[in-house]
Amino acid sequence: MVVPVFQCRVSDDGRLVMATDEQARRDAYLRSLAGKPVDVTIKAHRSTRSLQQNAWWWAVAVPMIADSLGYDKHEHDLVHYALVDKCFGTTWSERLHAHVPNVRSSLSTTDQFSELMEWAVRWAAINLSIVIPLPNEVEVPQ
């Protein structure tokens, strides 16, 4: 199950303050847990780094897309490569007689990886009708 993360701040007097646009999402999530015991964790916000992006990619985005397409967990790497190819395109290599990705690696730069992440979220919403939570909206297993 994907666990959402809600962005808040702590006021000068120590109260938790949540942005108005986060409140509706929080309320909907809390209703889904009505009557169940829950764990609450509060920690200082950390900026997303490329290792966190990679963890989100393999723990959230790729599994959600793979599941939606009927792939099992042993085929997630196939989905990853297909998404990278679809996002960045391929070029025909005469020497290999095969299509090769237009990027050396999806992890080449943080910016390139961010582009892949944003593209995959949009693509999944449009083509698969699924909403993939962004890294700051979900707790990602490390």
Backbone bond lengths (Angstrom), bond angles and torsions (degrees), N, CA, C in turn:
res aa  C-N    CA-C-N  psi(-1)  N-CA   C-N-CA  omega(-1)  CA-C   N-CA-C  phi
1 M - - - 1.445 - - 1.527 109.09 -
2 V 1.299 117.45 137.64 1.453 123.54 178.06 1.524 108.16 -82.38
3 V 1.336 116.07 125.84 1.461 121.50 -179.18 1.528 108.80 -100.53
4 P 1.345 117.84 119.50 1.459 119.05 -178.40 1.527 112.10 -71.41
5 V 1.324 115.65 154.31 1.459 123.18 173.51 1.520 106.62 -118.69
6 F 1.313 116.73 132.71 1.458 121.82 -178.81 1.521 109.15 -110.15
7 Q 1.329 116.75 129.16 1.457 121.93 -179.94 1.525 109.13 -82.18
8 C 1.322 115.86 126.43 1.452 122.89 179.71 1.520 108.19 -138.01
9 R 1.310 116.04 179.11 1.455 121.01 169.60 1.520 106.78 -140.17
10 V 1.318 115.90 161.37 1.460 120.82 177.78 1.524 106.89 -104.32
11 S 1.333 115.85 125.72 1.468 121.07 -178.94 1.526 109.96 -70.28
12 D 1.326 115.79 168.64 1.467 121.22 179.99 1.522 112.42 -58.88
13 D 1.347 116.17 -28.52 1.467 118.80 179.60 1.536 112.31 -94.63
14 G 1.357 116.95 13.03 1.463 120.93 172.94 1.518 115.89 86.28
15 R 1.325 118.00 14.06 1.463 120.10 178.28 1.521 110.11 -92.40
16 L 1.330 115.85 148.15 1.459 122.04 177.26 1.524 108.32 -82.61
17 V 1.329 116.67 124.89 1.464 121.65 -178.09 1.518 107.84 -119.63
18 M 1.335 115.66 124.94 1.460 121.01 -178.27 1.525 109.40 -111.39
19 A 1.315 115.67 138.64 1.461 120.38 177.04 1.525 109.70 -60.38
20 T 1.306 116.93 145.26 1.464 122.09 -177.66 1.518 111.90 -55.97
21 D 1.340 117.67 -41.10 1.467 119.65 -178.53 1.523 112.44 -68.61
22 E 1.322 118.25 -19.35 1.466 121.82 177.10 1.531 111.53 -82.84
23 Q 1.324 117.51 -24.76 1.456 121.24 -174.29 1.523 112.98 -62.47
24 A 1.315 117.89 -41.83 1.467 120.94 -179.02 1.525 110.25 -65.17
25 R 1.321 116.38 -42.32 1.474 120.56 178.68 1.526 110.51 -65.00
26 R 1.339 116.43 -41.70 1.463 120.77 177.95 1.518 110.36 -62.64
27 D 1.341 116.82 -47.17 1.469 120.55 -178.19 1.527 111.13 -60.15
28 A 1.330 117.39 -42.11 1.468 120.71 179.07 1.523 110.53 -63.34
29 Y 1.330 116.22 -41.63 1.473 119.40 179.37 1.524 110.47 -66.14
30 L 1.323 117.93 -42.35 1.460 120.91 179.27 1.528 111.41 -62.76
31 R 1.329 117.58 -38.96 1.475 120.21 176.81 1.529 110.47 -60.56
32 S 1.343 117.37 -34.71 1.473 119.81 -179.64 1.532 111.47 -69.17
33 L 1.324 116.75 -16.24 1.468 121.15 -179.19 1.528 112.51 -107.94
34 A 1.318 117.40 11.10 1.466 121.72 -175.94 1.529 111.10 -51.00
35 G 1.325 115.55 130.22 1.459 121.94 176.77 1.522 115.17 82.11
36 K 1.323 118.26 -2.56 1.467 121.62 -178.19 1.530 110.41 -102.34
37 P 1.335 117.54 146.22 1.462 118.54 172.88 1.535 109.17 -70.46
38 V 1.338 117.73 145.68 1.459 121.92 -178.11 1.526 110.63 -132.73
39 D 1.333 116.36 161.46 1.458 123.63 172.42 1.525 107.22 -108.88
40 V 1.314 117.23 138.03 1.460 121.80 178.16 1.528 107.81 -118.80
41 T 1.338 116.29 127.15 1.459 122.00 177.92 1.515 108.28 -121.60
42 I 1.320 116.42 131.88 1.463 120.71 175.46 1.522 106.57 -124.54
43 K 1.329 115.78 126.12 1.462 120.27 178.89 1.512 108.78 -144.46
44 A 1.311 116.35 159.61 1.455 120.78 179.29 1.524 109.14 -64.43
45 H 1.330 116.02 141.83 1.464 121.90 -178.89 1.525 110.32 -69.17
46 R 1.326 116.79 137.49 1.463 122.56 175.15 1.511 108.29 -116.24
47 S 1.315 115.91 142.39 1.460 119.92 175.74 1.514 109.37 -68.45
48 T 1.325 115.46 144.29 1.452 120.61 179.22 1.522 109.25 -71.11
49 R 1.318 116.56 130.94 1.461 121.83 177.04 1.515 107.92 -114.99
50 S 1.306 116.02 173.00 1.454 120.13 -176.34 1.532 112.59 -61.80
51 L 1.336 118.99 -34.40 1.465 119.82 176.91 1.528 110.42 -65.12
52 Q 1.324 116.04 -36.39 1.459 119.63 177.25 1.529 110.38 -70.30
53 Q 1.326 116.19 -36.43 1.459 119.76 176.25 1.525 109.56 -61.44
54 N 1.316 116.89 -45.50 1.461 121.88 -179.93 1.529 110.81 -62.14
55 A 1.331 116.43 -42.69 1.472 119.85 179.01 1.527 110.05 -62.12
56 W 1.345 116.98 -43.17 1.468 120.63 178.59 1.530 110.28 -62.68
57 W 1.327 116.69 -43.00 1.462 121.43 -178.44 1.521 110.73 -56.65
58 W 1.342 116.55 -49.71 1.467 121.12 -174.68 1.527 113.80 -82.92
59 A 1.345 118.15 -22.98 1.470 120.23 -178.15 1.519 113.29 -97.84
60 V 1.342 117.52 -22.74 1.463 119.92 -175.11 1.529 111.40 -121.17
61 A 1.325 117.08 -65.36 1.472 121.02 -171.20 1.523 112.82 -63.12
62 V 1.319 117.22 -56.41 1.471 119.49 -176.84 1.534 111.50 -61.56
63 P 1.346 119.78 -46.41 1.476 118.15 178.40 1.527 113.68 -61.01
64 M 1.341 117.62 -39.80 1.468 119.07 -179.75 1.522 111.14 -65.41
65 I 1.331 117.04 -42.20 1.464 120.25 179.19 1.528 109.93 -68.52
66 A 1.322 116.91 -44.56 1.468 120.94 -179.86 1.527 110.76 -60.28
67 D 1.329 116.48 -46.16 1.470 120.13 178.91 1.518 111.12 -60.05
68 S 1.322 116.23 -43.13 1.463 120.59 -179.73 1.527 111.77 -62.32
69 L 1.328 116.17 -32.23 1.467 121.02 -179.14 1.530 113.48 -90.63
70 G 1.341 116.85 -2.39 1.462 120.39 177.70 1.520 114.96 88.24
71 Y 1.320 118.07 15.34 1.468 120.86 176.38 1.516 109.45 -86.97
72 D 1.336 117.21 150.05 1.458 119.36 175.70 1.530 109.67 -94.08
73 K 1.351 115.98 175.81 1.470 119.75 -173.70 1.523 112.87 -64.36
74 H 1.314 118.39 -20.22 1.464 121.47 179.00 1.528 111.94 -79.83
75 E 1.323 116.59 -8.31 1.465 121.09 -178.44 1.534 112.58 -110.05
76 H 1.329 117.23 10.34 1.463 120.75 -177.70 1.524 112.21 -61.32
77 D 1.329 117.14 -33.97 1.469 119.10 178.89 1.528 110.71 -64.29
78 L 1.336 117.97 -35.22 1.464 120.88 176.89 1.522 110.90 -63.15
79 V 1.321 115.82 -41.75 1.465 120.77 178.97 1.525 109.39 -65.60
80 H 1.320 117.11 -42.38 1.470 121.59 177.79 1.529 110.62 -55.61
81 Y 1.329 117.00 -52.74 1.469 120.13 -177.32 1.537 111.64 -64.35
82 A 1.317 116.35 -37.80 1.467 119.26 178.35 1.528 110.86 -64.49
83 L 1.330 117.00 -40.09 1.466 120.57 179.03 1.525 111.45 -66.94
84 V 1.329 117.00 -42.18 1.464 120.52 177.87 1.530 109.66 -60.86
85 D 1.338 116.26 -45.68 1.470 120.44 178.16 1.525 111.29 -60.61
86 K 1.339 115.87 -44.48 1.464 120.13 -177.20 1.535 110.78 -66.65
87 C 1.315 117.17 -38.29 1.467 121.42 -178.87 1.522 112.07 -71.53
88 F 1.324 117.26 -48.54 1.458 121.18 -172.63 1.528 114.10 -102.32
89 G 1.332 117.07 -10.76 1.454 120.75 179.09 1.525 112.80 81.03
90 T 1.316 115.24 173.77 1.460 122.07 179.48 1.528 109.40 -132.40
91 T 1.300 114.42 163.71 1.459 122.19 177.27 1.516 108.02 -130.13
92 W 1.334 116.03 141.74 1.459 120.18 178.37 1.528 109.42 -74.08
93 S 1.345 115.85 129.07 1.460 121.39 177.04 1.526 108.04 -104.58
94 E 1.312 115.51 116.15 1.479 119.77 177.68 1.523 110.93 -63.37
95 R 1.321 116.63 -39.45 1.472 119.71 -178.16 1.524 112.08 -65.31
96 L 1.332 116.64 -39.06 1.468 119.94 -179.52 1.525 112.80 -91.58
97 H 1.335 116.38 -15.48 1.468 121.11 -173.48 1.524 110.75 53.49
98 A 1.339 113.83 47.10 1.463 120.84 -179.03 1.525 109.05 -156.98
99 H 1.327 114.63 158.97 1.465 119.50 172.86 1.521 108.17 -79.20
100 V 1.326 116.46 135.27 1.465 121.87 177.32 1.524 108.06 -122.31
101 P 1.342 117.11 147.96 1.470 120.10 -179.04 1.526 111.75 -61.12
102 N 1.329 116.12 149.64 1.457 121.71 176.89 1.528 112.79 -78.10
103 V 1.323 117.46 -3.29 1.468 121.86 174.92 1.518 108.05 -121.09
104 R 1.305 116.13 143.51 1.469 119.39 178.59 1.523 111.17 -67.81
105 S 1.308 116.30 -38.34 1.456 121.45 179.39 1.516 107.92 -155.76
106 S 1.321 116.97 147.49 1.464 119.93 176.99 1.521 110.57 -70.81
107 L 1.323 117.16 -9.36 1.463 121.66 -179.33 1.519 111.90 -104.87
108 S 1.332 118.32 12.05 1.455 121.36 -175.69 1.522 112.60 -52.26
109 T 1.315 117.49 -50.45 1.462 121.64 179.10 1.521 108.90 -138.77
110 T 1.330 114.82 157.05 1.462 119.21 176.47 1.523 110.24 -60.69
111 D 1.350 116.43 -40.15 1.465 120.10 179.51 1.528 111.34 -62.86
112 Q 1.322 117.12 -43.19 1.465 120.99 -179.55 1.529 110.30 -65.52
113 F 1.331 115.98 -40.54 1.456 119.38 178.80 1.524 110.06 -66.84
114 S 1.331 117.12 -39.30 1.473 120.84 176.77 1.522 110.44 -60.27
115 E 1.324 116.07 -40.50 1.466 120.74 177.90 1.531 110.30 -60.75
116 L 1.334 116.69 -43.88 1.465 121.27 178.12 1.527 110.93 -62.25
117 M 1.323 116.53 -44.79 1.465 120.90 -179.33 1.535 111.05 -60.46
118 E 1.327 115.66 -50.27 1.463 119.97 -178.70 1.523 111.39 -63.30
119 W 1.317 116.65 -40.59 1.455 121.17 178.56 1.536 110.19 -62.45
120 A 1.337 116.88 -46.15 1.470 120.77 -177.21 1.523 111.82 -62.64
121 V 1.335 117.41 -39.52 1.464 120.75 178.50 1.525 110.17 -62.67
122 R 1.354 116.37 -45.93 1.472 119.98 178.21 1.524 111.20 -64.38
123 W 1.337 116.63 -45.96 1.465 121.33 -177.70 1.524 110.81 -60.37
124 A 1.330 116.73 -44.55 1.472 120.26 -179.47 1.524 111.16 -64.60
125 A 1.320 117.16 -38.50 1.468 120.45 179.43 1.529 110.61 -65.76
126 I 1.327 116.30 -44.42 1.468 120.84 -177.08 1.521 112.16 -74.05
127 N 1.323 117.34 -45.49 1.461 121.16 -171.88 1.517 115.54 -92.99
128 L 1.338 117.01 -25.72 1.467 119.90 -176.79 1.526 112.84 -118.23
129 S 1.326 116.23 -4.89 1.471 122.35 -177.70 1.525 112.05 56.07
130 I 1.329 116.17 38.95 1.461 119.97 175.00 1.524 108.82 -119.91
131 V 1.323 114.99 147.50 1.458 121.30 178.86 1.518 107.79 -105.74
132 I 1.310 115.83 115.60 1.459 121.17 178.51 1.521 107.47 -96.15
133 P 1.340 117.65 120.49 1.458 119.10 179.16 1.527 110.83 -67.56
134 L 1.319 116.20 142.95 1.450 121.53 178.75 1.529 110.25 -75.42
135 P 1.327 117.48 164.06 1.472 119.86 -177.16 1.523 114.25 -54.69
136 N 1.333 118.51 -35.36 1.463 119.98 179.59 1.526 112.55 -81.41
137 E 1.324 117.58 0.65 1.462 122.30 -179.83 1.534 112.83 -109.12
138 V 1.320 117.04 1.18 1.455 120.88 -174.60 1.525 109.93 -149.55
139 E 1.307 116.15 147.12 1.464 120.61 174.90 1.523 107.70 -83.42
140 V 1.311 115.78 123.57 1.460 120.87 -176.43 1.516 109.21 -102.26
141 P 1.350 117.75 125.41 1.460 119.37 175.95 1.528 110.59 -60.96
142 Q 1.301 117.23 137.51 1.477 121.48 179.55 1.504 111.12 -95.31
